[in-house]
Amino acid sequence: MKKFKTVAVGGTFDEFHRGHRALLMKAFEVGEKVLVGLCSDRLVESLTKPHVTAPYNERLKELKEFLRERGFLERAEIMPLNDPFGVTLSEGCVEALVVSRETEPMANRINAERTRRGLKPLEIVVIDMVPSENHTPISTTRIRKGEIDREGKLIKKDNIKFYPPNPNPKNFIT
């Protein structure tokens, strides 16, 4: 039995990774219906991310593929997010937000704005960041930098060799 009738989750969902999957799995675990806000290209540009981001249609395709594979597509409503609030400032639209620890501050901003407008705050369901192989959070930025793959495994740089410093540079032969 689901805890909420309708929950919302949002994100860029670029380089669709294990952390994204965990977030969405939690949303479908606690909500009968899940509104998935996918950041529009315009919103992404305003976020000044430290890396390029795949176009909206590419990210949408991966998101739909995941939802279809899990049998969640019928319970999902994907909508473009043109601002960080999406539909969350409408009365009766959703009961809860599902967020990662990293995006929890935005959920708190949403609730502050709802309160300012005389609306009831939404429940906030928070999941911890999913750790990579070296115990630091999986993130799109780390994937784009080539540090980890989408599963959080460290990417080995086979073509880079590390040599210890030469203790006696005078004896260094070139």
C-alpha positions in Angstrom: 0.0 0.0 0.0 1.3 3.4 -1.0 1.6 6.2 1.6 0.6 9.1 -0.7 -1.8 9.4 -3.6 0.5 11.8 -5.5 4.1 12.7 -5.0 6.5 14.8 -7.0 10.1 14.4 -7.9 12.2 16.6 -10.1 15.7 16.9 -11.6 17.9 17.2 -14.6 18.4 13.5 -14.8 21.5 13.9 -17.0 23.8 10.9 -17.3 20.9 8.9 -15.8 22.7 7.1 -13.0 22.2 4.8 -10.0 21.3 7.7 -7.7 18.6 8.9 -10.1 17.2 5.3 -10.2 17.2 5.2 -6.3 15.3 8.5 -6.1 12.7 7.4 -8.6 12.3 4.0 -7.0 11.6 5.7 -3.6 9.0 8.0 -5.3 7.2 5.0 -6.8 7.5 3.1 -3.5 5.7 5.9 -1.5 3.4 7.3 -4.2 0.5 5.8 -6.2 1.1 8.5 -8.9 4.4 10.2 -9.4 4.8 13.6 -11.1 8.3 13.7 -12.6 9.5 17.2 -13.3 12.3 17.1 -15.9 14.4 20.3 -16.1 13.9 22.1 -19.4 16.9 23.1 -21.4 16.1 26.7 -20.5 16.1 25.9 -16.7 19.3 23.9 -17.1 21.1 26.9 -18.6 20.0 29.1 -15.7 21.5 26.6 -13.2 25.1 27.2 -14.4 26.1 23.6 -14.0 29.9 23.0 -14.2 29.5 20.7 -17.3 27.5 20.3 -20.4 24.1 18.7 -20.1 22.3 16.5 -22.6 19.4 18.1 -24.4 15.9 17.7 -22.9 14.7 15.1 -25.5 17.7 12.9 -24.8 17.2 13.0 -21.0 13.4 12.4 -21.5 14.1 9.3 -23.6 16.3 7.7 -21.0 13.9 8.6 -18.2 11.0 7.0 -20.1 13.0 4.0 -20.9 13.7 3.4 -17.2 10.1 3.9 -16.2 8.9 1.6 -19.0 11.4 -1.1 -18.0 10.2 -1.0 -14.4 6.5 -0.9 -15.3 6.1 2.6 -13.8 5.2 4.6 -17.0 1.4 4.2 -16.4 1.8 5.7 -12.9 4.1 8.5 -14.0 3.4 11.9 -15.4 6.5 13.6 -16.9 6.4 17.3 -17.2 9.0 19.9 -18.2 10.3 22.0 -15.3 10.7 25.6 -16.4 11.4 26.8 -12.9 12.5 25.1 -9.7 8.9 25.1 -8.3 7.0 23.4 -11.1 3.5 22.5 -10.0 4.3 22.3 -6.3 2.8 25.8 -5.6 -0.7 24.6 -6.6 -3.1 23.5 -4.0 -4.0 19.8 -4.0 -1.6 18.9 -6.8 0.7 16.7 -4.7 1.0 15.5 -1.1 4.7 15.0 -0.9 8.1 15.7 -2.5 10.7 13.0 -2.9 14.2 14.4 -2.8 17.9 13.5 -2.3 19.8 14.9 0.6 21.5 17.3 -1.9 18.2 18.7 -3.1 16.4 18.8 0.3 17.1 22.6 0.6 15.0 23.2 -2.5 12.1 21.2 -0.9 12.4 23.4 2.1 12.2 26.5 -0.2 9.1 25.1 -1.8 7.5 24.6 1.6 8.5 28.1 2.7 6.9 29.6 -0.4 3.8 27.4 0.0 3.5 28.7 3.6 3.9 32.3 2.4 1.0 31.7 0.0 -1.2 30.2 2.7 -0.8 26.7 1.4 -0.2 23.6 3.6 3.5 22.4 3.5 4.2 19.2 1.6 5.6 16.1 3.3 9.3 15.7 2.4 10.7 12.2 1.8 14.5 12.4 1.8 16.8 9.7 0.5 20.6 9.7 1.2 22.9 10.2 -1.7 24.0 6.9 -3.3 27.7 6.3 -2.7 30.2 5.5 -5.4 32.9 2.8 -5.2 35.1 5.2 -3.2 32.2 6.2 -0.8 31.6 9.7 -2.2 28.2 10.5 -3.7 27.5 9.5 -7.3 26.8 12.7 -9.3 26.5 13.7 -12.9 29.4 16.1 -12.4 31.7 13.3 -11.4 30.5 11.2 -14.3 31.0 14.1 -16.8 34.5 14.6 -15.3 35.3 10.9 -16.1 35.9 10.0 -12.4 33.1 7.4 -12.2 30.6 5.6 -14.4 26.8 5.7 -14.0 26.9 2.8 -11.5 29.5 4.7 -9.3 32.5 2.5 -10.3 35.8 4.4 -10.4 37.1 4.8 -13.9 40.7 3.5 -14.2 43.0 5.7 -16.1 45.1 2.9 -17.6 47.1 5.2 -19.8 48.3 7.4 -17.0 51.4 6.2 -15.1 52.4 7.6 -11.7 56.0 7.6 -10.7 57.3 8.3 -7.2 59.4 11.5 -6.9 63.0 10.9 -7.6 64.8 11.2 -4.2 68.1 12.2 -5.9 67.5 14.4 -9.0 71.3 14.5 -9.8 71.2 10.8 -10.6 68.3 11.2 -12.9 69.1 9.9 -16.4 67.1 11.1 -19.4 
